[in-house]
Amino acid sequence: MDDARQTPYAGLTPDCVLDALDSIGIRGDGRLIALNSYENRVYQAWREDAPPVVAKFYRPARWSDEQIFEEHALVSELAEHEVPAVPPIAIDGRSLFEFAGFRYAVFERHGGRAPELDRPATLERLGRFIARLHTVGAMHPFVHRPALTVAAFGDASRDYLLAHAFVPADLRDAWTAAADLALQQLRRITEAVGTVATLRLHGDCHGGNVLWTDDGPHFVDFDDARTGPAVQDLWMLLSGDRADMEKQLAVLLRGYASFRDFDHRELALIEALRTLRLLHYSAWLARRWNDPAFPAAFPWFNTHRYWQDRILELREQIALMDEPPLAA
């Protein structure tokens, strides 16, 4: 791997960020703050004569231009249909720009707080908004962005971690056995559920990507938008033990059903999707480990204890996938 790939943002200095904004007519006053993002680099930039903006610099080589355009198109469609999402700012008909080798987009700044997911009224309202998001998402398919599949999130993650020797030698057999059995369970579940409808999703719809104001929620960070089943945008809002999650799910789906039908067969996919996310998360950290921001932010990754915990986690997921699906 060359140095540019190891340090993909080495040239993205504060001056570069400000010059990039200036090149499209957005003139900052010199104040920048880095926002919480590792996959991309995101900055809030203040302006002298207008409200601040948020500039998102895409990780080089991760998405094609066409895939980024589809992300922008989905968010813009949501805004047009009055679903609370923050579309990129278009300048001269363009929403994706390039400067000094970096591709970037600019958004109006919309603040908010974390949603109170322990409140039934909040969950029910979120269910309604996610249903509206999915109604727009189902209008037409993605052409260029990928789908959420066992092969892409599961097999590829396992293969990458093993091929690049991230799992310690003395734990490799145990981890591989757990990962392989988990993937077998995943396939058994998806085959048992059968074909379900897929649509354009947010893809990473957890509480951190929902900002709440007195007017309600708005969705942010569609960087992981992809094709998949509706339940993918619901299960990450659940927490606690089985009884807690079933209560939360009932409220969430009550709100969802007020705008859109939900195929209850998809509930059997929840633990399978959680397992895919766990495998993908380890591989995501591994794929980014040469980016200096990652060892600094995730010092616990790739320790012996980390992989011991992942083996136990996968075994727990295998057991959970054997249990009946959550009931709403």
Phi and psi in degrees as a GROMACS rama.xvg file:
@    title "Ramachandran Plot"
@    xaxis  label "Phi"
@    yaxis  label "Psi"
@TYPE xy
-79.7419  168.245  ASP-2
-62.0384  -34.9129  ASP-3
-63.6408  -36.3415  ALA-4
-75.8966  -31.5676  ARG-5
-71.1495  -34.9379  GLN-6
-125.826  72.6041  THR-7
-64.9546  -21.2681  PRO-8
-112.443  18.7254  TYR-9
-57.942  -33.9567  ALA-10
-89.7994  0.512522  GLY-11
-89.2731  75.4022  LEU-12
-82.9348  165.611  THR-13
-55.4687  -39.7763  PRO-14
-62.7084  -38.6025  ASP-15
-64.0018  -41.8747  CYS-16
-60.9275  -48.0015  VAL-17
-65.8603  -38.689  LEU-18
-67.1653  -36.8124  ASP-19
-62.2267  -44.6179  ALA-20
-65.1015  -41.9156  LEU-21
-61.515  -33.1506  ASP-22
-66.292  -18.2979  SER-23
-112.371  17.3065  ILE-24
86.3275  12.6302  GLY-25
-105.086  105.177  ILE-26
-100.349  113.138  ARG-27
-82.4377  163.303  GLY-28
-95.9934  8.87915  ASP-29
102.852  -13.3107  GLY-30
-90.4517  128.824  ARG-31
-135.778  146.796  LEU-32
-137.517  132.532  ILE-33
-77.8452  130.313  ALA-34
-94.0668  166.523  LEU-35
-73.1833  96.2593  ASN-36
-156.143  135.879  SER-37
-114.232  -37.5389  TYR-38
-64.5745  -44.6383  GLU-39
-114.812  -177.699  ASN-40
-117.778  127.668  ARG-41
-128.484  132.443  VAL-42
-132.048  142.621  TYR-43
-94.9171  127.668  GLN-44
-119.233  129.222  ALA-45
-87.0931  150.207  TRP-46
-123.11  154.556  ARG-47
-72.8849  -36.9389  GLU-48
-120.116  18.0644  ASP-49
-159.567  165.517  ALA-50
-64.0943  160.334  PRO-51
-62.3328  158.276  PRO-52
-122.547  164.685  VAL-53
-114.271  124.263  VAL-54
-108.48  126.719  ALA-55
-111.743  117.547  LYS-56
-101.835  116.187  PHE-57
-72.1862  142.566  TYR-58
-61.4726  126.506  ARG-59
-56.6572  136.917  PRO-60
72.7849  3.40738  ALA-61
-78.9425  -53.0734  ARG-62
-113.54  148.707  TRP-63
-78.7329  164.715  SER-64
-56.6526  -42.1133  ASP-65
-62.8812  -37.407  GLU-66
-69.0045  -37.1367  GLN-67
-67.8461  -40.5135  ILE-68
-58.9368  -38.5363  PHE-69
-68.2056  -36.6388  GLU-70
-59.5167  -49.6016  GLU-71
-61.4785  -40.6156  HIS-72
-63.9928  -42.146  ALA-73
-61.3385  -47.4121  LEU-74
-65.6689  -37.9555  VAL-75
-65.9048  -39.5349  SER-76
-62.2966  -41.436  GLU-77
-60.0557  -46.2444  LEU-78
-62.1005  -39.3621  ALA-79
-63.5451  -31.2613  GLU-80
-94.5982  16.1122  HIS-81
61.9816  29.1683  GLU-82
-88.7372  128.475  VAL-83
-71.5157  92.0317  PRO-84
-137.11  159.449  ALA-85
-107.48  104.36  VAL-86
-77.7826  158.983  PRO-87
-69.165  151.445  PRO-88
-75.4432  128.749  ILE-89
-96.9411  133.133  ALA-90
-126.634  119.974  ILE-91
54.314  39.4883  ASP-92
79.6195  4.88753  GLY-93
-117.972  145.436  ARG-94
-121.394  -8.38974  SER-95
-117.169  126.459  LEU-96
-123.588  166.424  PHE-97
-137.418  138.806  GLU-98
-152.417  129.035  PHE-99
52.4583  35.0075  ALA-100
86.6313  -1.43395  GLY-101
-105.828  134.862  PHE-102
-94.2601  140.664  ARG-103
-152.17  161.557  TYR-104
-135.198  159.286  ALA-105
-126.632  139.463  VAL-106
-130.382  150.4  PHE-107
-64.9298  145.727  GLU-108
-80.2202  125.043  ARG-109
-126.27  112.509  HIS-110
-82.519  -177.564  GLY-111
161.134  175.893  GLY-112
-120.276  167.498  ARG-113
-65.9117  140.283  ALA-114
-69.2877  147.538  PRO-115
-87.5699  85.369  GLU-116
-71.1295  -8.46646  LEU-117
-84.3215  -1.96626  ASP-118
-99.8086  121.775  ARG-119
-55.0676  -39.1433  PRO-120
-62.7986  -36.5463  ALA-121
-66.2867  -45.5044  THR-122
-63.4976  -41.8998  LEU-123
-64.4939  -40.325  GLU-124
-66.3302  -40.0574  ARG-125
-62.3731  -39.7493  LEU-126
-58.2625  -40.3639  GLY-127
-64.2778  -44.4671  ARG-128
-68.2742  -36.8066  PHE-129
-66.7353  -37.7484  ILE-130
-61.6789  -40.5754  ALA-131
-67.0035  -39.3198  ARG-132
-58.3047  -43.5296  LEU-133
-71.0898  -31.049  HIS-134
-61.407  -41.0513  THR-135
-70.0232  -42.8391  VAL-136
-60.6212  -27.1327  GLY-137
-86.4312  -2.85168  ALA-138
-65.5928  -36.0462  MET-139
-159.532  160.96  HIS-140
-88.2571  161.928  PRO-141
-69.5014  145.862  PHE-142
-105.403  -38.0832  VAL-143
-106.853  -28.9191  HIS-144
-77.225  150.409  ARG-145
-76.7193  171.034  PRO-146
-104.275  155.58  ALA-147
-82.1173  105.902  LEU-148
-132.186  160.87  THR-149
-62.8836  -38.8591  VAL-150
-64.0446  -46.5256  ALA-151
-74.3062  -40.6406  ALA-152
-94.349  -28.8226  PHE-153
-99.6528  -66.1061  GLY-154
-58.9115  -46.9283  ASP-155
-64.4385  -35.2127  ALA-156
-67.1596  -48.5506  SER-157
-57.9995  -47.1372  ARG-158
-63.8293  -39.2607  ASP-159
-65.1193  -45.8355  TYR-160
-62.9488  -38.3357  LEU-161
-74.9094  -42.1999  LEU-162
-64.817  -29.1612  ALA-163
-104.211  14.2959  HIS-164
56.3546  41.0307  ALA-165
-78.7466  -33.2683  PHE-166
-78.5768  126.668  VAL-167
-55.0728  146.793  PRO-168
-56.4986  -39.6235  ALA-169
-76.5574  -10.4581  ASP-170
-111.653  -4.1965  LEU-171
-58.6765  -47.4624  ARG-172
-63.5522  -43.4837  ASP-173
-66.2421  -43.4936  ALA-174
-66.2942  -43.5995  TRP-175
-62.1435  -42.4023  THR-176
-62.2897  -42.5576  ALA-177
-66.4377  -43.3502  ALA-178
-64.0393  -43.912  ALA-179
-64.3418  -42.0111  ASP-180
-66.6232  -38.5554  LEU-181
-62.0517  -41.4482  ALA-182
-67.5333  -35.71  LEU-183
-62.4835  -42.8312  GLN-184
-62.9273  -40.9644  GLN-185
-57.2138  -47.7208  LEU-186
-66.5862  -37.2971  ARG-187
-61.3445  -43.0307  ARG-188
-67.6381  -47.0409  ILE-189
-63.5689  -35.2674  THR-190
-69.1104  -38.924  GLU-191
-67.4479  -38.203  ALA-192
-68.2239  -37.3328  VAL-193
84.8739  -169.48  GLY-194
-72.9743  126.975  THR-195
-121.133  158.422  VAL-196
-66.1706  144.063  ALA-197
-122.35  158.498  THR-198
-156.916  174.922  LEU-199
-72.9886  124.383  ARG-200
-112.362  161.615  LEU-201
-61.9319  -47.7354  HIS-202
94.7365  -25.9377  GLY-203
-140.39  52.6282  ASP-204
-89.1279  75.515  CYS-205
-110.527  175.781  HIS-206
-59.0353  -28.3414  GLY-207
-71.3406  -17.1425  GLY-208
-104.739  16.1031  ASN-209
-123.544  122.196  VAL-210
-107.166  133.807  LEU-211
-111.051  136.578  TRP-212
-128.084  -179.212  THR-213
-62.8782  -22.2298  ASP-214
-88.3974  -3.44365  ASP-215
117.347  -165.71  GLY-216
-88.6151  160.889  PRO-217
-140.519  146.95  HIS-218
-92.9726  137.545  PHE-219
-128.551  166.814  VAL-220
58.2901  77.1802  ASP-221
-92.5443  22.7922  PHE-222
-61.6811  -27.9218  ASP-223
-98.7376  17.7053  ASP-224
-57.1257  133.535  ALA-225
-159.87  178.485  ARG-226
-88.208  137.176  THR-227
-178.305  -176.824  GLY-228
-76.9971  153.651  PRO-229
-56.4279  -36.0635  ALA-230
-62.6181  -20.3157  VAL-231
-58.7593  -32.9261  GLN-232
-88.5905  6.79664  ASP-233
-115.622  -40.182  LEU-234
-67.8761  -27.8699  TRP-235
-71.7379  -8.79386  MET-236
-88.1606  -2.2143  LEU-237
-95.2863  149.443  LEU-238
-155.852  166.021  SER-239
94.0027  -163.384  GLY-240
-81.4287  -179.133  ASP-241
-58.3592  -44.0479  ARG-242
-62.2854  -42.3157  ALA-243
-61.4022  -46.8744  ASP-244
-64.9589  -36.5894  MET-245
-66.7297  -37.9905  GLU-246
-64.7259  -45.2693  LYS-247
-63.0642  -42.4095  GLN-248
-62.5055  -40.9489  LEU-249
-60.0701  -42.4353  ALA-250
-69.1419  -44.3134  VAL-251
-59.6068  -44.6626  LEU-252
-73.7469  -26.0846  LEU-253
-62.881  -43.798  ARG-254
-66.0863  -42.2126  GLY-255
-60.2932  -45.0514  TYR-256
-67.5941  -16.2653  ALA-257
-72.6331  -13.8506  SER-258
-123.438  -21.8782  PHE-259
-157.783  141.299  ARG-260
-68.5725  146.945  ASP-261
-122.923  132.288  PHE-262
-82.9377  106.412  ASP-263
-66.8837  -12.7118  HIS-264
-61.1876  -26.6738  ARG-265
-67.2573  -17.5134  GLU-266
-61.649  -27.8257  LEU-267
-69.1521  -12.1405  ALA-268
-90.127  -8.26796  LEU-269
-59.5038  -53.0644  ILE-270
-69.0888  -29.8536  GLU-271
-64.9112  -43.4893  ALA-272
-67.278  -35.6708  LEU-273
-64.088  -40.6254  ARG-274
-64.6762  -42.5063  THR-275
-59.0092  -42.4327  LEU-276
-64.5219  -39.0714  ARG-277
-64.4254  -44.08  LEU-278
-63.7861  -44.9563  LEU-279
-64.3934  -35.9859  HIS-280
-64.152  -43.6393  TYR-281
-61.8622  -42.6007  SER-282
-68.8163  -34.1574  ALA-283
-62.1704  -46.5768  TRP-284
-60.6036  -41.9627  LEU-285
-64.2722  -42.8173  ALA-286
-65.634  -23.7441  ARG-287
-104.034  6.78491  ARG-288
-66.0311  -21.0904  TRP-289
-83.1747  -7.5314  ASN-290
-78.7388  118.922  ASP-291
-55.802  -23.2406  PRO-292
-67.5292  -25.5243  ALA-293
-77.5578  -49.4821  PHE-294
-58.4863  -32.7449  PRO-295
-70.3426  -37.2535  ALA-296
-87.6511  -27.3564  ALA-297
-127.264  61.1749  PHE-298
-64.3183  -19.3855  PRO-299
-79.9072  -14.5228  TRP-300
-69.5881  144.792  PHE-301
69.6861  16.056  ASN-302
-84.5611  163.385  THR-303
-59.4241  -41.653  HIS-304
-63.3631  -36.95  ARG-305
-57.6327  -48.5473  TYR-306
-73.2328  -31.1093  TRP-307
-61.0414  -43.5973  GLN-308
-65.4515  -35.159  ASP-309
-68.5161  -35.647  ARG-310
-62.8703  -47.1707  ILE-311
-61.8682  -39.8099  LEU-312
-62.7903  -45.1526  GLU-313
-64.6787  -38.8855  LEU-314
-64.6084  -37.7847  ARG-315
-64.1927  -40.3347  GLU-316
-66.8752  -36.9804  GLN-317
-59.6057  -43.0276  ILE-318
-66.1595  -42.627  ALA-319
-64.3001  -34.9374  LEU-320
-70.6835  -15.2655  MET-321
-84.9786  -13.9291  ASP-322
-83.0705  161.118  GLU-323
-60.7057  151.561  PRO-324
-61.9688  157.74  PRO-325
-57.8436  142.643  LEU-326
-109.302  135.882  ALA-327
